[in-house]
Amino acid sequence: MSNHSFCPMELCLERSKGAPLQLDLDVSWGPECRDLITPYIQNTETLRCDSIVAVEDFTQTLPNFPQSTPNLRSLILEHAIDYPTRDPSTDPFESFPNTVTSLSLYDIPLYPSFLEIGTLTTLTLHHFEVRPPLDAFLDLLEGNRLLEYVDLTIDFDELPSPIPRHRDVIMSQIRHLSIACVDARIARTIVSSISLLRGSRLEITVYSGGAGLGLNDILSGTSVAQLPNLSLPTFMEYCSSPRNVRLAGPDGTFSYSHEWDDKDPFQGAPFMEFSILPLTNVRKVYLWHCVSPIFFHASSLPALEKLTIDGDPDSSHLSVLFSNPSASPLLKTLKFQNCAITEEFMEELTRFASDRKNTTSTRLHRVVIAPRDGKFPTTDSIRRLGKHVPIVEAGVEWVEPADPAQET
């Protein structure tokens, strides 16, 4: 690239004088890039470098880094896609200034100098080509007790089986922890190694083809004290494909998603494992396109007030619900969205509402029916249901809520 190409950028840098800089560099530009930014590098607060094919590329572009950036706050490093990975045994850096609070690495090795940073509040690691040792990551986590946001899309070196437990639980300030991986044992190891704050958000995603572990396996060995966001959930959302469960409440949010394929050993098996999820305070349940059985028992959802079914439910959902009108004694609202509403369905729903009115102290107060393809139930069937339910809304145009937990 010619020097002429740098003229607009050079003018901007000259005008910046001593103002804090945000630099976004393509390392492949080489020496011309280095000559241009060297006079201003000490003013850098945010530095992003991509197309890092080899360590030498980076050190030649930014000589004496990070000592040359004493005011650095945020560092983002990305290697070039489809290029060979670097040798992690050679650390190109010495030590980072104590101003660094945000670190994002995309297939860049966890060099020892990164592990020595102790001031991070935000950490992003996307590592599939470069697989760091799990211990190195846990060291980084343990050395940064100020971390509040951690986003991981990661695959570590081969994990031993069983994974040895040789660490104390890491007490953290993390408010948002997102883990995406192929091997579910990674998520289990990380979650069991830390203690999150009350009110925190935990997201776990296991990609298709990954090790088949269920929810009980993921949370095995982890106490509610470590995950207070599991202690008092008031909302539960479930989707069958990809299998996803989300719990939300005053103490935080927990979600687990497994994108499965035809080889998934859990395919066709009941995914909701009530034995490990404390659901006694759940007031709202939202089901998306549930084609695999979920079993409703009065003992598992005693506080349920509202049930929303979006998409055609498995027949076992409705048969268990309709056959036991006294289950979930606080249930007041039923919503059916994008379902095939037949006259037989309306008859069962009417019978359920009538039996509930006669057998429980809490009758149904509201039923919402928003069928797909505009195939609404007949006026007579709605009128019969209305004899037992004060509010019946049928033919209501339904809009998918951005967050079902906030849906009224």
C-alpha positions as CSV (number, residue, x, y, z in Angstrom):
1,M,0.0,0.0,0.0
2,S,1.5,3.4,-1.0
3,N,2.2,6.2,1.4
4,H,-0.4,8.2,-0.5
5,S,-3.1,5.9,0.8
6,F,-2.3,6.9,4.3
7,C,-2.7,10.7,3.8
8,P,-6.3,11.0,5.2
9,M,-5.4,8.8,8.2
10,E,-2.2,10.8,8.8
11,L,-4.1,14.0,8.8
12,C,-6.6,12.7,11.4
13,L,-3.7,11.5,13.6
14,E,-2.0,14.9,13.4
15,R,-5.2,16.7,14.4
16,S,-5.8,14.3,17.3
17,K,-2.7,15.8,19.1
18,G,-2.8,14.3,22.6
19,A,-6.4,13.1,22.6
20,P,-7.1,9.4,23.4
21,L,-7.0,7.3,20.3
22,Q,-9.0,4.2,19.1
23,L,-6.8,2.4,16.6
24,D,-8.0,-0.3,14.3
25,L,-5.0,-1.8,12.5
26,D,-4.6,-4.4,9.8
27,V,-1.2,-5.9,10.5
28,S,-0.7,-7.0,6.9
29,W,-0.1,-3.3,6.1
30,G,3.4,-3.8,7.4
31,P,6.1,-1.1,7.9
32,E,4.0,1.7,6.4
33,C,1.4,1.2,9.1
34,R,4.2,1.2,11.8
35,D,5.8,4.4,10.5
36,L,2.4,6.2,10.5
37,I,1.2,5.4,14.0
38,T,4.5,5.3,16.0
39,P,4.4,9.1,16.8
40,Y,0.9,8.7,18.3
41,I,0.9,5.2,19.8
42,Q,1.4,6.5,23.4
43,N,-2.1,8.1,23.2
44,T,-3.9,4.8,22.4
45,E,-6.7,3.8,24.7
46,T,-8.4,1.1,22.4
47,L,-6.3,-1.0,20.1
48,R,-7.6,-3.6,17.6
49,C,-5.3,-5.6,15.4
50,D,-6.4,-8.2,13.0
51,S,-4.8,-10.4,10.3
52,I,-2.1,-11.5,12.7
53,V,-0.6,-14.4,10.9
54,A,2.5,-14.7,13.0
55,V,3.9,-13.1,16.2
56,E,6.6,-11.5,14.1
57,D,4.0,-9.5,12.1
58,F,2.6,-8.0,15.3
59,T,6.0,-7.1,16.9
60,Q,7.3,-5.5,13.7
61,T,4.1,-3.4,13.3
62,L,4.1,-2.3,16.9
63,P,7.7,-2.4,18.2
64,N,8.0,-2.2,22.0
65,F,4.4,-3.0,22.6
66,P,2.8,-2.9,25.1
67,Q,5.3,-0.6,26.8
68,S,4.6,1.9,24.0
69,T,0.9,2.2,25.1
70,P,1.0,3.3,28.7
71,N,-2.7,4.4,28.5
72,L,-4.1,1.3,26.9
73,R,-7.5,0.3,28.3
74,S,-8.9,-2.1,25.7
75,L,-7.0,-4.6,23.5
76,I,-8.5,-6.8,20.7
77,L,-6.3,-9.2,18.8
78,E,-7.5,-11.4,15.9
79,H,-5.5,-13.8,13.8
80,A,-6.2,-14.2,10.1
81,I,-8.8,-16.8,9.2
82,D,-7.4,-20.0,7.6
83,Y,-3.8,-19.1,8.4
84,P,-1.5,-21.4,10.4
85,T,-1.6,-20.8,14.2
86,R,1.3,-19.4,16.0
87,D,3.7,-21.0,18.4
88,P,2.4,-20.2,21.8
89,S,5.8,-21.0,23.5
90,T,7.2,-17.6,22.5
91,D,5.6,-14.7,24.4
92,P,6.0,-11.5,22.3
93,F,5.0,-9.2,25.2
94,E,6.5,-8.4,28.6
95,S,3.9,-6.8,30.8
96,F,0.8,-4.8,30.2
97,P,0.0,-1.5,31.9
98,N,-2.4,-1.6,34.9
99,T,-4.9,0.5,32.9
100,V,-6.0,-2.5,30.7
101,T,-9.6,-3.4,31.7
102,S,-10.8,-5.1,28.5
103,L,-9.2,-8.0,26.6
104,S,-10.6,-9.8,23.5
105,L,-8.6,-12.6,21.9
106,Y,-9.7,-14.4,18.7
107,D,-7.5,-17.5,18.2
108,I,-4.5,-15.9,19.9
109,P,-2.6,-18.0,22.4
110,L,-3.0,-17.3,26.1
111,Y,0.6,-16.0,26.6
112,P,2.0,-15.7,30.1
113,S,1.8,-11.9,29.9
114,F,-2.0,-12.1,29.5
115,L,-2.2,-14.3,32.6
116,E,-0.4,-11.6,34.6
117,I,-3.0,-8.9,33.8
118,G,-5.0,-8.5,37.0
119,T,-7.2,-5.4,36.2
120,L,-9.7,-6.9,33.7
121,T,-13.4,-6.2,33.9
122,T,-14.3,-7.6,30.5
123,L,-12.9,-10.8,28.8
124,T,-13.7,-12.3,25.4
125,L,-12.0,-15.5,24.2
126,H,-13.0,-17.0,20.9
127,H,-10.6,-20.0,20.5
128,F,-11.2,-22.9,18.2
129,E,-8.1,-23.0,16.1
130,V,-5.8,-22.2,19.1
131,R,-6.7,-24.4,22.0
132,P,-5.4,-23.1,25.2
133,P,-4.9,-25.3,28.3
134,L,-7.9,-25.2,30.6
135,D,-5.6,-24.5,33.6
136,A,-4.3,-21.4,31.9
137,F,-7.8,-20.0,31.5
138,L,-8.7,-20.8,35.1
139,D,-5.5,-19.0,36.1
140,L,-6.6,-16.0,34.1
141,L,-10.0,-16.1,35.8
142,E,-8.5,-16.5,39.2
143,G,-6.1,-13.6,38.7
144,N,-8.8,-11.1,37.7
145,R,-11.2,-10.8,40.6
146,L,-12.7,-7.6,39.0
147,L,-14.1,-9.4,36.0
148,E,-17.8,-8.6,35.4
149,Y,-18.4,-9.8,31.8
150,V,-16.9,-13.0,30.3
151,D,-17.8,-14.3,26.8
152,L,-16.2,-17.6,25.8
153,T,-16.5,-19.5,22.5
154,I,-13.8,-21.9,23.2
155,D,-12.4,-25.4,22.9
156,F,-9.5,-26.3,25.2
157,D,-6.8,-28.9,24.9
158,E,-8.0,-32.4,25.3
159,L,-9.6,-32.7,28.7
160,P,-8.6,-35.6,31.0
161,S,-11.4,-37.9,32.1
162,P,-12.3,-37.6,34.8
163,I,-11.2,-34.0,35.2
164,P,-9.2,-33.6,38.4
165,R,-10.6,-31.1,41.0
166,H,-7.5,-29.5,42.5
167,R,-8.7,-25.9,42.9
168,D,-10.7,-24.0,45.4
169,V,-13.9,-22.4,44.0
170,I,-13.0,-19.1,42.5
171,M,-15.0,-16.3,44.1
172,S,-15.8,-13.9,41.3
173,Q,-17.6,-10.6,40.5
174,I,-18.8,-11.9,37.2
175,R,-22.3,-10.6,36.3
176,H,-22.5,-12.1,32.8
177,L,-20.9,-15.4,31.9
178,S,-21.5,-16.9,28.4
179,I,-19.9,-20.2,27.5
180,A,-20.2,-21.8,24.0
181,C,-18.3,-25.0,23.4
182,V,-18.3,-28.4,21.6
183,D,-17.4,-30.5,24.7
184,A,-20.0,-30.0,27.4
185,R,-17.4,-31.0,30.0
186,I,-15.7,-27.7,29.4
187,A,-18.9,-25.9,30.6
188,R,-19.2,-28.2,33.5
189,T,-15.6,-27.6,34.6
190,I,-15.8,-23.8,34.4
191,V,-19.2,-23.6,36.1
192,S,-18.2,-25.9,38.9
193,S,-15.0,-23.9,39.4
194,I,-16.5,-20.4,40.1
195,S,-19.0,-18.7,42.3
196,L,-21.2,-16.1,40.6
197,L,-22.8,-13.0,42.1
198,R,-26.5,-12.9,43.0
199,G,-28.3,-11.3,40.0
200,S,-25.8,-12.6,37.5
201,R,-26.5,-14.1,34.1
202,L,-25.2,-17.5,33.0
203,E,-25.5,-18.8,29.4
204,I,-24.3,-22.2,28.3
205,T,-24.4,-23.4,24.6
206,V,-23.2,-26.8,23.5
207,Y,-22.8,-27.1,19.7
208,S,-24.1,-29.9,17.5
209,G,-21.9,-33.0,17.6
210,G,-20.6,-32.2,21.0
211,A,-20.4,-34.6,23.9
212,G,-23.9,-35.6,24.9
213,L,-24.4,-34.4,28.5
214,G,-27.7,-33.5,29.9
215,L,-28.5,-30.7,32.3
216,N,-28.0,-32.8,35.4
217,D,-24.5,-33.6,34.1
218,I,-23.6,-30.0,33.4
219,L,-24.6,-28.8,36.9
220,S,-23.2,-31.9,38.7
221,G,-21.1,-30.9,41.7
222,T,-22.3,-27.2,41.5
223,S,-24.1,-25.8,44.5
224,V,-26.9,-23.3,44.5
225,A,-24.5,-21.1,46.6
226,Q,-22.2,-20.9,43.5
227,L,-25.1,-20.2,41.2
228,P,-27.6,-18.1,43.1
229,N,-29.4,-17.3,39.9
230,L,-30.8,-20.9,40.1
231,S,-32.2,-20.4,43.6
232,L,-35.5,-18.6,43.1
233,P,-36.5,-18.5,39.4
234,T,-39.9,-17.2,38.7
235,F,-40.0,-17.7,34.9
236,M,-39.1,-20.8,32.8
237,E,-38.8,-20.9,29.0
238,Y,-38.3,-24.1,27.0
239,C,-37.7,-24.8,23.3
240,S,-37.2,-28.3,21.9
241,S,-35.0,-27.5,18.9
242,P,-32.4,-26.4,19.6
243,R,-33.1,-27.7,23.1
244,N,-33.0,-24.7,25.4
245,V,-34.1,-24.0,28.9
246,R,-34.0,-20.6,30.5
247,L,-34.7,-19.7,34.0
248,A,-35.1,-16.1,35.1
249,G,-35.9,-14.4,38.4
250,P,-34.8,-11.8,40.9
251,D,-31.5,-13.6,41.5
252,G,-30.4,-13.7,37.9
253,T,-30.8,-15.7,34.7
254,F,-29.6,-19.2,33.7
255,S,-29.9,-20.7,30.2
256,Y,-28.7,-23.9,28.7
257,S,-28.9,-24.7,25.0
258,H,-27.8,-27.8,23.1
259,E,-27.8,-27.7,19.3
260,W,-28.2,-31.4,18.6
261,D,-28.0,-33.5,15.4
262,D,-29.1,-37.0,14.5
263,K,-26.3,-38.6,16.5
264,D,-27.3,-36.9,19.7
265,P,-27.8,-39.6,22.3
266,F,-30.4,-37.4,24.0
267,Q,-32.6,-37.1,20.9
268,G,-36.2,-38.1,21.7
269,A,-35.6,-38.3,25.5
270,P,-37.2,-35.9,27.9
271,F,-34.9,-33.0,28.3
272,M,-36.4,-31.1,31.2
273,E,-34.8,-32.6,34.3
274,F,-36.9,-31.3,37.2
275,S,-34.7,-33.2,39.7
276,I,-32.0,-30.5,39.5
277,L,-34.0,-27.4,38.7
278,P,-35.7,-25.7,41.7
279,L,-39.0,-24.7,40.1
280,T,-41.2,-24.3,43.1
281,N,-41.3,-20.5,42.7
282,V,-41.9,-20.4,38.9
283,R,-45.0,-18.4,38.1
284,K,-44.7,-18.2,34.2
285,V,-43.8,-21.0,31.8
286,Y,-43.3,-20.4,28.1
287,L,-43.0,-23.3,25.7
288,W,-41.7,-23.0,22.1
289,H,-42.5,-25.7,19.6
290,C,-42.2,-28.5,22.1
291,V,-42.4,-31.8,20.3
292,S,-40.7,-33.8,23.0
293,P,-42.5,-34.7,26.2
294,I,-42.3,-32.4,29.2
295,F,-44.1,-33.7,32.2
296,F,-46.2,-31.4,34.3
297,H,-46.7,-32.5,37.9
298,A,-48.5,-30.5,40.5
299,S,-45.5,-31.0,42.8
300,S,-43.0,-29.5,40.3
301,L,-44.8,-26.3,39.4
302,P,-47.0,-25.4,42.5
303,A,-46.7,-21.6,41.9
304,L,-47.5,-21.6,38.2
305,E,-49.9,-18.8,37.3
306,K,-49.5,-18.6,33.5
307,L,-48.7,-21.2,30.8
308,T,-48.0,-20.1,27.2
309,I,-47.7,-22.7,24.5
310,D,-46.3,-21.5,21.2
311,G,-46.5,-24.0,18.3
312,D,-48.2,-27.4,18.3
313,P,-47.6,-29.0,21.6
314,D,-46.9,-32.7,22.2
315,S,-50.2,-34.4,23.0
316,S,-48.7,-35.4,26.4
317,H,-48.5,-31.8,27.4
318,L,-52.3,-31.2,27.0
319,S,-53.4,-34.7,28.2
320,V,-51.5,-34.4,31.5
321,L,-52.7,-30.8,31.9
322,F,-56.3,-31.4,31.0
323,S,-56.6,-34.7,32.9
324,N,-55.6,-33.0,36.2
325,P,-57.5,-29.7,36.7
326,S,-56.2,-29.4,40.2
327,A,-52.5,-29.4,39.2
328,S,-50.7,-26.1,39.6
329,P,-53.5,-24.7,41.8
330,L,-52.6,-21.0,41.2
331,L,-52.9,-21.3,37.4
332,K,-54.9,-18.3,36.0
333,T,-53.9,-17.8,32.4
334,L,-53.5,-20.1,29.4
335,K,-52.2,-18.9,26.0
336,F,-52.1,-21.0,22.8
337,Q,-50.2,-19.4,20.0
338,N,-49.5,-20.7,16.5
339,C,-51.3,-23.9,17.3
340,A,-53.8,-25.9,15.3
341,I,-57.0,-25.3,17.2
342,T,-59.6,-28.0,16.5
343,E,-63.2,-28.3,17.9
344,E,-62.0,-31.3,19.9
345,F,-59.3,-29.2,21.4
346,M,-61.9,-26.5,22.4
347,E,-64.1,-29.2,23.9
348,E,-61.3,-30.5,26.1
349,L,-60.3,-27.0,27.1
350,T,-63.9,-26.1,28.0
351,R,-64.2,-29.3,30.1
352,F,-60.9,-28.5,31.8
353,A,-62.0,-24.9,32.7
354,S,-65.3,-26.2,34.0
355,D,-63.6,-28.9,36.2
356,R,-61.1,-26.4,37.4
357,K,-63.8,-24.0,38.5
358,N,-65.5,-26.7,40.5
359,T,-62.3,-28.3,42.0
360,T,-59.9,-25.5,42.9
361,S,-60.1,-22.2,44.6
362,T,-58.4,-20.5,41.7
363,R,-60.3,-20.7,38.4
364,L,-59.0,-19.8,35.0
365,H,-59.3,-16.0,34.5
366,R,-58.0,-15.7,31.0
367,V,-57.6,-17.8,27.9
368,V,-55.9,-16.5,24.7
369,I,-56.2,-18.3,21.5
370,A,-54.1,-17.1,18.5
371,P,-54.1,-20.0,16.0
372,R,-51.9,-20.2,13.0
373,D,-53.2,-19.6,9.4
374,G,-56.3,-17.7,10.8
375,K,-58.1,-21.0,11.6
376,F,-60.1,-19.7,14.5
377,P,-62.5,-21.8,16.7
378,T,-66.2,-21.3,16.1
379,T,-68.2,-18.6,17.9
380,D,-70.3,-21.3,19.7
381,S,-67.1,-23.0,21.1
382,I,-65.8,-19.7,22.3
383,R,-69.1,-18.9,23.9
384,R,-69.2,-22.3,25.7
385,L,-65.6,-21.7,27.0
386,G,-66.6,-18.2,28.1
387,K,-69.2,-19.6,30.5
388,H,-66.3,-20.8,32.7
389,V,-63.6,-18.2,31.9
390,P,-64.2,-14.5,32.4
391,I,-61.8,-13.4,29.6
392,V,-61.5,-15.3,26.3
393,E,-59.5,-13.7,23.5
394,A,-59.7,-15.4,20.2
395,G,-58.4,-14.3,16.8
396,V,-55.9,-11.9,18.4
397,E,-53.0,-11.1,16.1
398,W,-50.0,-12.5,17.9
399,V,-46.6,-10.8,17.8
400,E,-43.6,-12.7,19.0
401,P,-42.3,-11.1,22.2
402,A,-38.7,-9.9,22.3
403,D,-38.4,-11.5,25.7
404,P,-41.1,-13.9,26.8
405,A,-40.2,-13.3,30.5
406,Q,-41.5,-9.7,30.0
407,E,-44.7,-10.8,28.2
408,T,-48.0,-9.9,29.9
